[in-house]
Amino acid sequence: MFRVSNNLIGILNFVTFLLSVPILGAGIWLSRQADTECERFLEKPVIILGAFLMVVSLAGLIGACCRVSWLLWVYLVVMFLLILLLFCFTIFTFVVTNKGAGEVVSGRGYKEYRLGDYSNWLQKRVNSTKNWNKIKSCLQDSKVCQSLIDDRTSTPVEVFYQEHLTAIQSGCCKPSSDCNYTYVTPTNWNITPTTSTNPDCSAWSNNASTLCFNCQSCKAGMLDNIKSDWKKVAIINVIFLVFLVVVYSIGCCAFRNNREDRAWK
């Protein structure tokens, strides 16, 4: 008699298989259409994710519905490793995003960010020239500073200082307050001699394609953005982890059913 657990595993894996098709298709489309470094950076993970989901879901589907015990066994091993990996990644995410936050600046509506405030592991990732060049390309392609250039060229300095800028805008689109540069527009400042030891002062440029994209504050702003996103991902991971444990348990029941059916034959 075909068991309920086999049906459930079959249905769940059929849905997963259907989801894997557009994911894999999106990865292949990106590989052919990508014009920027940012887009090329995404194509491989998307293709790998789509292919992985497709293969695993097929193994679970065939193993449960066609009672192929060895395929179901492979499926359960992969699921166990996935649960273990996801658990470790979730713990790691909470650990590396525990440090770091923006600093409140007197008389400013926005915060400023220091690279040294974040975890050493995250700092090493953005301090890698290869990694940062890719990230910087993504930031420039997304035109994170464009709204400051287009919409606020006539913004008075008092109004700009009260703006609630994002972490990336604060770190990448304007010089640090330590530099004491004179405001002209949000992305144009009179560079005056400064006694500040902040290395970002010499890295700032009024050139719209450069601005502070090579600054430590830009890397810190990026890490603050990553920290916020990763914490949200970690919460989703916990929910997904519970779901995977439930699916794994149902899969174990289906595997046991397959073995019992074979024993009766």
KAKAPE-V486920 format. One record per residue. PSI is psi as a letter, one per 20 degrees, with the letter a starting at -180 (none if undefined). OMEGA is omega in radians with two decimals (NA if undefined). Layout:
psi | omega
PSI | OMEGA
PSI | OMEGA
This chain:
psi | omega
p | -3.12
p | -2.99
q | 3.13
g | -3.11
h | 3.09
g | 3.10
g | -3.13
g | 3.12
g | 3.11
g | -3.13
g | -3.12
g | -3.12
h | 3.06
g | 3.09
g | 3.12
g | 3.10
g | 3.12
h | 3.12
h | -3.09
h | -3.09
g | 3.12
h | 3.11
g | 3.11
g | 3.11
h | 3.12
h | 3.12
g | 3.11
h | 3.11
g | 3.12
h | -3.11
h | -3.12
h | -3.04
i | -3.03
p | 3.11
h | -3.06
r | 3.10
h | -3.14
g | -3.14
h | 3.12
h | 3.14
h | -3.07
h | -2.94
g | -3.09
g | 3.10
h | -3.12
g | 3.12
g | -3.14
g | 3.13
g | -3.14
g | -3.13
g | -3.14
g | 3.13
h | -3.12
g | -3.11
g | -3.11
g | -3.13
h | 3.09
g | 3.11
g | 3.13
h | -3.12
g | -3.13
g | -3.12
h | -3.10
g | -3.04
h | -3.12
j | 3.09
l | 3.08
n | -2.98
h | -3.08
h | 3.08
h | 3.12
h | 3.08
g | 3.08
g | 3.13
g | -3.12
h | 3.09
g | 3.13
g | 3.12
g | 3.12
g | 3.12
h | 3.12
g | 3.10
g | 3.14
g | -3.14
g | -3.13
h | 3.10
g | 3.14
g | -3.14
h | -3.14
g | 3.09
g | 3.14
g | -3.13
g | 3.12
h | -3.11
g | -3.04
i | 3.13
j | -3.11
h | -3.11
q | 3.00
p | 3.09
q | 3.11
q | 3.13
p | 3.10
p | 3.12
p | -3.11
p | 3.10
j | -3.13
q | 3.08
i | -3.12
r | 3.07
r | 3.04
q | -2.92
p | -3.13
p | -3.07
h | -3.10
i | -3.14
i | -3.04
r | -3.07
q | -3.12
h | -3.12
g | 3.12
h | 3.12
g | -3.14
h | -3.14
g | -3.09
i | 3.11
i | 3.04
p | -3.11
g | -3.13
g | -3.14
g | -3.06
h | 3.11
h | 3.10
g | -3.14
g | -3.14
h | 3.09
g | 3.12
g | -3.14
g | 3.13
h | 3.13
h | -3.13
i | 3.08
l | -3.10
h | -3.12
i | -3.01
h | -3.12
h | 3.09
h | -3.13
g | -3.03
g | -2.91
i | -2.96
k | -3.13
h | 3.13
j | -3.13
p | 3.09
q | -3.08
h | -3.13
h | 3.13
g | -3.12
g | -3.11
i | 3.13
j | 3.13
q | 3.06
n | -3.11
q | 3.03
r | -3.14
g | -3.13
g | 3.11
g | -3.14
h | -3.08
h | -2.98
h | -2.95
i | -3.14
q | 3.10
r | 3.10
q | 3.09
h | 3.12
h | -3.04
h | -3.11
k | 3.07
q | -3.09
p | -3.10
p | 2.99
g | 2.99
r | -3.11
h | -3.13
j | 3.13
o | -3.07
q | 3.05
o | -3.11
o | -3.11
q | 3.11
p | -3.10
q | 3.10
j | -3.11
q | 3.09
j | 3.14
o | -3.10
i | 3.14
h | -3.13
g | 3.14
i | -3.14
i | -3.11
q | 3.05
q | 3.09
i | 3.09
p | -3.05
h | -3.13
i | -3.11
g | -3.11
d | 3.14
k | -3.11
i | 3.10
j | -3.09
q | 3.02
h | -3.14
h | 3.11
g | 3.09
h | 3.12
g | 3.10
h | 3.10
g | 3.13
h | 3.10
h | 3.09
g | 3.11
g | 3.14
g | 3.14
g | -3.13
g | -3.10
h | 3.11
h | 3.07
g | 3.12
h | -3.12
h | 3.11
g | 3.09
h | 3.13
h | 3.13
g | 3.12
g | -3.14
h | 3.14
g | 3.09
g | 3.12
g | -3.14
h | 3.12
g | 3.11
g | 3.13
g | 3.13
g | 3.13
g | 3.10
h | 3.11
h | 3.10
h | 3.10
g | 3.13
h | 3.13
g | 3.10
h | 3.10
g | 3.13
g | -3.12
h | 3.11
g | 3.12
h | 3.12
h | -3.13
h | -3.13
i | -3.10
none | NA
